[in-house]
Structures are given as C-alpha cells and as structure tokens.
Amino acid sequence: MTDLNTLTLSDARDKLRRKDVTSVELTEACLKAAEGAGALNAFVHHTPDIALAQAKAADARIAKGDAPAMCGLPLGIKDLFCTKDVPSQAASGILEGFKPQYESTVTQNLFDAGAVMLGKLNMDEFAMGSSNETSVYGNAVSPWRRGDEETALTPGGSSGGSASAVAADLCLAATGTDTGGSIRQPAAFTGIVGIKPTYGRCSRWGIVAFASSLDQAGPMTKSVRDAAIMLEAMCGHDPKDSTSADLAVPNFEAMLTGDIKGKKIGIPREYHMDGMPDEIEALWAEGRAMLKAAGAEIVDISLPHTKYALPTYYVIAPAEASSNLARYDGVRFGHRATLAAGDGITEMYEKTRAEGFGDEVKRRVMVGTYVLSAGFYDAYYNRARKVRALIKKDFDDAFTAGIDAILTPATPSAAFGLGEMNDEDPVKMYLNDVFTVTVNLAGLPGISVPTGVDHQGLPLGLQLIGRPWEEGDLLNTAYALEAAAGFVAKPGKWW
C-alpha cells in the first residue's frame, strides 16, 4: 500500500486494528518520507532503529488484541522533549552532545501507549521564536509555497519542525510545546490542527524549560479527531511535576459529537486589531457564521485587558527564561568553552554562554535579568504579574457569564517568508503572538483549526479558547468548525 504516511492517526489506527497494515509498514513509509525531505529541515535527529523496534513491539501488542489507540502510530518528537539516549538539544548549541538518561513524562506516556518515535524535530532555540529561524540546526521550512513562487516560507515557531513534518506527511502527528502560541501559530501557518491544553493537563517533567508558568505540551495533528486521540495519551497526573493536575483524563474522542446547539461562542471586540488584513477579518466572520449555522449562539464579549497581553508576556516569559537558563553554565553538561590560561570560573560562564546561546536567547535572558533586577522588579515584573491576573479575570468573567468558548483569529497573517522579519526590530516578530499569548497567561486551553486559505493559497486558521479543564468540550466545538470549514488543501510537493 502506498502513501501510508499520508494517513491520519484515526485512519491508521483503524487499519492497524483490521490488520490491513502493520506498524512496521507505516513506520517504514514515514521514515522514507522523512529521509527524502531534507529540504524542509524538519527532522534533525533520525532514530530509525528505535522506530522499527517500537513498531515491531507495537505489532506484537496489536496481535494480542489489547492495544491502546496510539499503539503502532509513528510520531515526530519536538527537540524540547528529553528522550533517553537520544540527542535532546532544544535546538541550542549550549546543549550539544546532551543525551538524557531519562525520558520526559509526555514521551513516556506516548511510548507506554505503543507510539513510535521516528526522530527529533526542529524548533526555535529553547522555544524562543515565532518562525523557527533561531535554531542551531538552521531554519525549518514550510512545505507550503505562495502560488508559483519559490520563496521559502516559515512553518511558524517555535514548533516549526513539528508543523512542517505533519503538514508534509513525514509523520502522522507530532508533539509540540506552547509558551505563547508555539503550537497554535505554526499549526495555523501550515494548515494543521494544534491544541494547547489547560496549564497542568500535561506534565512538564523532562521538557526543557523556557517559562515554567506558561509552558505546556500538546499534539499537532492532521485533524481534530487525531488531536483528541493523541492528547488523551499525552495527559495524566505526574507527581514529578508540582504543577501537574491530579484530574482524571476523559476519553476526548468519545466527546466528538459535532453537536454544539445552544453553545455560547464569545467574540471579543478587543481582537479586532488595527491594521488586521481583510482576509483574516473575513475568515473570522466566516467562522462566526459557520458556528451559528451549526446551532451555536454568537455573543459579543469584552476582554478589556487584551491590549496589555503582549507587553505582559514579554516581561514574564523572559524573566522566567533568565532564571531557567542560568543552569547552562558549562559546568555539568552540554557545551563548555575553551578557556585561556588564567581564566577562572567567571570567564568560563561568560565564554560558554556567549558561544552556546543564540542572539534571540541572549536578548531574552538580558531582558529577563533586567526586569528581575532590584531597581526594576516592582516597576516591571511585579506589575506584569498583576496585569496577568487581570487578563485571567477577563476570561473568568466571560465564562462565568455563560460563554462556552471564544472564537478569535489564530494569527495576524498567513505565513511569511524566511528572512522577511529579520530586521533590526524584534518587536515585529513578537507581534505574531498577539492572539495567542493571552491563553498562556490565563492558563486556558486553546486550539487552532485550519479554516481557509488566503489569496496566495496559503492556509489560515481560527482559534477557539475553552474553559479550563474542558478540552473535550473545546475539541467538540473545534470538530464542528472543522466539519463546517471542510479544509482539505495540501501543499504541492516540491521538496
């Protein structure tokens, strides 16, 4: 059977159960696709031996008839997840050569469910970026093109390798992480589905930390049903993560009825940004019409502190990053600079960090150190924490008033060309997160669903924001939106 790599998780699962195909065949098809896609630079560490061993074990498990839904399904794993005895660099030079002797909880959960790891995927260094241009491995490239142009486009960031690999059918699905939009923005840019669950739903243990109060893992898939299947396998309480929620994980797939009659969908007026492209505005209007036609009630709401979200995020996230990244000092693991005669420990720290970190990481560490310094802690960090509480309260008030989900654009534009945002003003890049950072600041679940294309044929996504811990309800609303939108566009193969 050809093109097994183009299957969805749900279709592949069903074929495996019917014995139409084996996990080894699925895995070999994906490995072949990944090997032939060097131009996308999505996979940065290939693990074919591990993949085939896991696939054989999955086939034996399926033959016994007691295999979970994810058993035998080939995935890509973002390089931020620690994977035992496999390079886990967070796309940074400072972690060169680091092979953890332990497995992240999320990947362990997936492997316990029988999933297959094809390899590690490209990303922005330490997940800091919106375009996958800060990676020590070089840029990840989107499989999409603008019409007949040959301009290389960004797959988004930081989970750019994950987005590119799923959109190009190099794997059936992939793990991502989302600190300010790093699952949802690349999903929107590449025409796939990406969900960031409620903060605490997935364990952060074994995931290289960027901003600990914002980071959350989630699946990046070809459909909403696939997202439901994979999310269930990734979730679960973990005593090793103090922020992990001790809550039962529901069967998310069973909640996909498509029935959203009577649901109240909030439309926040503050998300009508100045200068928003007409295509994004039109897509948002279409999304409202689709949900209304499916029986939902559309309600205008206000989230008044939205305008402070980006500055709040870009104080809190760098502050936490500067604290988390202090451990990379050349002493215990990763890169250590070559020292000159007479150099002491201070010089070792300085040279190692100067050589190992990229410019964007250095920028954020410096910003974070500045806002946490004695003279500025109250003026910046403490004030940002207070505004964060107000942003969360805006959402709480909306949900208390009966809103079931909130519909917004996922991104302010379609994917841009690699290098097009690389000017002297990093704030232009940060503005890509304008619709997504509020969800992380409030700890809420959010999902990006592909719903249309722009005038150049590039995918556009809409975002749904849900109530905390109600991913099942959010996925069902997304399922209804996906069905109404009928998005089937795929990138033409050029790589």
N, C-alpha and C positions, 0 to 999 in steps of 0.2 A: 504494500500500500504506500503510495507516495504522499508527500506533503503532510506527514503526521505532525510535523512541527507547527502547522497552522491551526491545529485543533484548539478548542477551548478546554479548560480544566474539566468542565462538566461532561463534554462530549468524550474526552479521552477517558475519564473515569468510567463512563457507561460502556465504552468499547472494551476497556480492560475487564470489566465485570462479565461481559458477554463472551470473553475470550476471542474477540475479533482481532486483537492486537496484544502484544506483550509490552511490558515496561522497557525491556531491553530495546525493542524496535523503536519505541517512542524516543528513548534516550539517544539512540544512535542517530535518529533523524535530526534531533536538536543539536547534537554535537557536530554533525556535518554542517548544519546551517550556521552554527557559531564559528566554525573554522573558516567558512567561506565569506565571513562578514568582517574581515579585518578593517575595511574602510570605515566602519561605524565606530570602531574602537570601544565597543560596549563591554565585552569581556576582557578583563585584564589579568586574570589568573584562571587558566583552564584546568579542570580537575576530572579528566575523562575516566581515569582508573577508579576514583571514588564513585563517580556517577554510575559506571557499569556494575560495580559491586553492589551498590544500593539498589539498582534496577533488578539485578538477579534475586536479591533478597526480597524485593517487593513482589516479584512474580511468584516466588515460593509462598509468600504470605497470602496473596490473592488466590492461589490454587487451593489453599486450606479453607477459604471462604469466610474469613473473619477480618478482612482488611478495611481500615477506615477510608473515608472519601479521598484523602490526599495520597493514598498509597500508590506508588509507581509513577507519580507525575513529576516530570523534570522541571526544575526551577533554576533561576539565577539568583544569587545572593549578593546584595549590596556589600561593598568592601568595608562598610562600617560595622558589620556583624563579625564578631570573633568566631572563627571556625577552626577547630582543633587541628593542629599540624599543617594548616593551610595559610599562606600569607594573608594577613589582615592589616592593611596599612592605612586605612581611612584615606587613601589616595594622597598620603603625605610622605615626603622624603624623610621625615624625622622618625617614621616607623619602619623604615626599610629593613627587611630581614626579619621582622617580627612574626613569629609563628606561635600563636597562643597554644597553651597546653590544656585548654578548656574550650567548651562550646557555649555560645550565647544561649540563653533560655529559649528565645524565639526559634533559632535554628534547631535546637534540640527537640523542641515541641514538634516542628515540622518533620524532622528525621524519625522521631518516635511514631509519627503518623504514616511513615513509609515514603515520604517525599524524597526526591532525587536531586542532588546538587550538581549542576553542570559546571559551575565555576563561580568566580567572584566578579562583580560588575563595577564599572567605572562610576565615579561620583566627584563632586566638588570636594576639595581638600577639607577634611574634618566637617563635611556637610555645610561648608560656608560658601554659598554661591547660589545663583539662580540660573546658571547657564552651562554648568559643567566645564567651565574654562579655567578653573583653578586647580585642576588635578595634576599630580606629579606624573601621571600616565599620559598626559595630553588630553585634548578635547574629546569628549564623546560627541558623536554626530547623529543627527536625526535621520531616520530613513526617508522622511518627507522632503519634497522639493517644492519650490514655488513655480508652478506651471512647468515650463520648459527650461527654467534657469538651472544652472549648475552650482549656485551659491550654497555652500554648506550651512545648514541651519542648526541652531541649538535644539537639543531634545529637552531643554529645561534643566533645572537643578534644584537641590543637589543630587536627586536620584536620577540623573540623566542617563547613566548606563542602563539602569533598570527599565526606564521608559523606552529607550531605543531598542533594547533587546526584545521586549514584549511586543512593541509595535511592528518590529521586523520579523517576528515569528522565530527568533533564535531560541526562545524558551516558551513554555506555556504560560508562565507567570513569573513574578519576581518579588522579592522583598524590597521595601523602601523604608525610609525614615522621614519624618516630617517635624521640623522645628519651627518653621514659619510659612510652610507651604510646599515643602520639598518632595511630597508625594503628589499633591493635587495640581501644582503648576506644571510639572513635566507630564503628568497624565493628560492634562488639557492640551498641551503643546503637541502631543503625539497621537491623540485620538484613542486613548485607552481609559480604563477606569482606575481610579486610585482613591482609597479611603484612609483617612487618619482617624483611628478610633479615639474614644474618650481617654484623656490622660489617666494612666493607671490600668488600662484594659490589657495592654501587652507589657510584659516585663522589659525593663531597660537593661537588665543584667547581661553583661557581655557585649553590649553595643557601645562602641567608643563614644564617649560623652562629648557633646557640644554645649548645649544649655540644658541642664538637668531638669529644670521645672517646665520645659517646653517640649523636649524630645519625645517622640512616640513612633513606634514601628507600625507598619501596616502593609497590606498587599497591593500590588499593582498588576492588574489583570486585563483580560480581553472583554470581560462582561461583568455586569453587576452580580449575576449568579456566581461567577467564579470568585468574585471578591468575598461573597458570603461564605463560600466553601473554605477558602484559604484563611480568612480572618478567624473562623472558629478554631482552626488548627493552631493558629499562632497565639491565641489568647490563653489566659488562665492565671490563677494566682501563683505568685512566686515569692517564697519567704526571703529569697536573696535580694529582692528589690523592695525597699521600705515603702515605696510609693505604689506598689502593685496592689490592685483592689482584690479583696477576698470575696468575689462575687461569682456566682455560677455563670458559665458561658452557655448562652442559649444556642439552639440549632438555628443559625441565621438563615440557612437556605429554606428551611421549612416555613419561615415567615414571609417568603416572597410570593404573595398572592396577587400583587398588582392592583389590589383594591384600596384606593385612597379616598373613597367617597366620604365627605364630611370632614376630611383633614383640613386644618387651617395652615395655609402657607404664607409666611410673612415676607413682605417685600420691603427691605429697609431703604428709606429715602436717601440716607447718607451715602449709599453705594452708587448713586448717580453722580459720578465724579466729573469734574470739569475736564473737557478735552477727551472724554471717552470716545473711542471710534464708533461711528454709526453702526457698524456691523455687530459690535458687542452689545450695543443698546438694543438693536433689532433682535438679536439672539435671545436676550433676556426677556423681551416682550413675547417672543415665540414660546419660551419656556413657561411663562405665566399662562399663556393660552392653552398649552398642552395639559398642564396640571389642572386647569379649570375644566377643560373638556373631559378629563378623567374623573371629575367629580369633586375635586378639592375646592375649598373656598380661599380666594386670594384676599389677603388683608395687608393694607399699608401699615408699616410699623416704623418706629424711630429707634435707632441705636445711637444716641447723641454723642457718645464719646469716641465714635469711629475715627474721627479726624486726628485723634491723638494716638492711634494704634501704632502706626509706623515708628514715630519717634520713641514711643514707649518700648516697643520691641527692640529697637536698635540701641537702647540703653541696657535693658535687662539681658538680652542674649549675649552681647559682648562681655558684660560683667561676669556672667556665669562661665563664658568661654575662657576668660583670662584666668579664672580660678581652676577650671578643669584642665587647662593645658599647661599649668605650672608643673605638672608631673613629668613632662617631656624635657628632660634636662641633661641627657647624655650619661646619666649615672647607671640606671638599672637595665634599660632595654632600648632598642632602636638605635638610631644614628648617634655617633659621638664624633665631634670634630677632632681633627689632628691638631695637637697643641704644640706651641713653640716652647723652647727651653725657658724656664722661669714662669710659665703660665700656671696660675692656680685654679681653684675651683670656680671662681667668678668668671674667669676667662673661658673656662670650659662651658659653663652655662651660656654665656653670651655667644660664643662662636657656634656652638651646637644649634642653638635656637635660630641664629641668623642663617645658617646653612640649611637647616631642616625644614623650616616653615616657609610657605609661600607668602607673597605680598598681601593677599587678602586676609590670611590668617594673622599675619603680623599687625595689619591695620586694626582688626577687631580686638586682638589682645591689647593693643595700646589704648584703644577707646575704652575697653572694659576696665583696664587698670586705672585709667584716668577717672572714670565715673565712680570707682570704688575708693579713690584716694581720700585722705582725711578732709581735705578742703572742699571736696565736691560731692561727697557721699549723700548729704542731705539735699543738695541742690539738684542732683540728677537721679541717682539710684533710688533713694527713698521716695522721691516724688513720682518716679516711674512706677514703683510698686503700688502707690496709692491710686494712680490712674488705671493701672491694670485691674484693681479691684472694682473701679467704676465701670470699666469695659465689661467685666464679668457680670456686674449687676444689671447692665443694659439687657444682656441676654436673659438673665434670670427673670427680669420683669416681663419680657416678651413671652417666655414660656409659661410664667405664672398666669398671664392673661389668656392662655389657651392656645398659643401658637404651637403647632406640632413640628414644623420645620421651616427653615428660612432659605429662600432662593436668591442667589446672587451670581454675578459672573465669576468665573474661576480665575481669569487673568485679564489684564487691561488690553491685551492684543493677542494676535497669533504669534507663533514662534518667529524670532528674529534671527538674522544671520550671525554666525560666529564672528566675533570681532567687531560687530556693529555697535555694541555698547561699551567697548573697551576704550573709553576716552578718559579724560582726567577727572571726571566726576563720578565717583562710585555710587552716588545717591540715585542716579538714573537707573542703575541696576536694581537698587533696593526697592524702587517703586513697583517692580514686578510683583512684590509680595503684598500689595495694598489690599487685596480682597481676602487674603488667606491668613495673615498674622493674627487677626482678632480671634480666630478659632483656637489657636495655640495659647494665646494669652488667657482665654477663658476656659481652657481645658476641655473643649467640646469635640464631639465627632463631626467630621466634615468629609464630603465625598465629591469628587469631580467626575462628571458624566459627559462623554462626547455627544454633542447635540447638533453640530453643524459644521460648515466649512466657510472660510472667507472667500473673497473674490479671486484669490490666487489658488484656491483649492486646499488651503491648509486647515487642519482641524481646529475647532473652537469648543470649549467646554463650559458647562454651567456647574456651579457649586451648590450643594444642599448642605445646610448646617442643621444638626439634630440636637435633641435633648440629651443631657449626659446619661450615659449607660444605655441609651435606647438605639444602639446601632442597628438592631433588627428592624425597627420601625423606619429608620433613616434609609436603610438598604431597600426596603419595600417601596418607599416613595421614589428612590432613585430608579428602581426597577420599572415603575410606572412611567417615569420620564424617559428612560431608555427605550421602552417599547413605543412610546408616542413619537420620539425623535427618529427612530429607525436608522440610526447612524451605521452605515456599512462601508464607508470609504476606507481604502487601504493604500499605503504608499506604493507607487510603482517601483519595481526592483531595479536599482541602478548599481548597487554595491557588489 
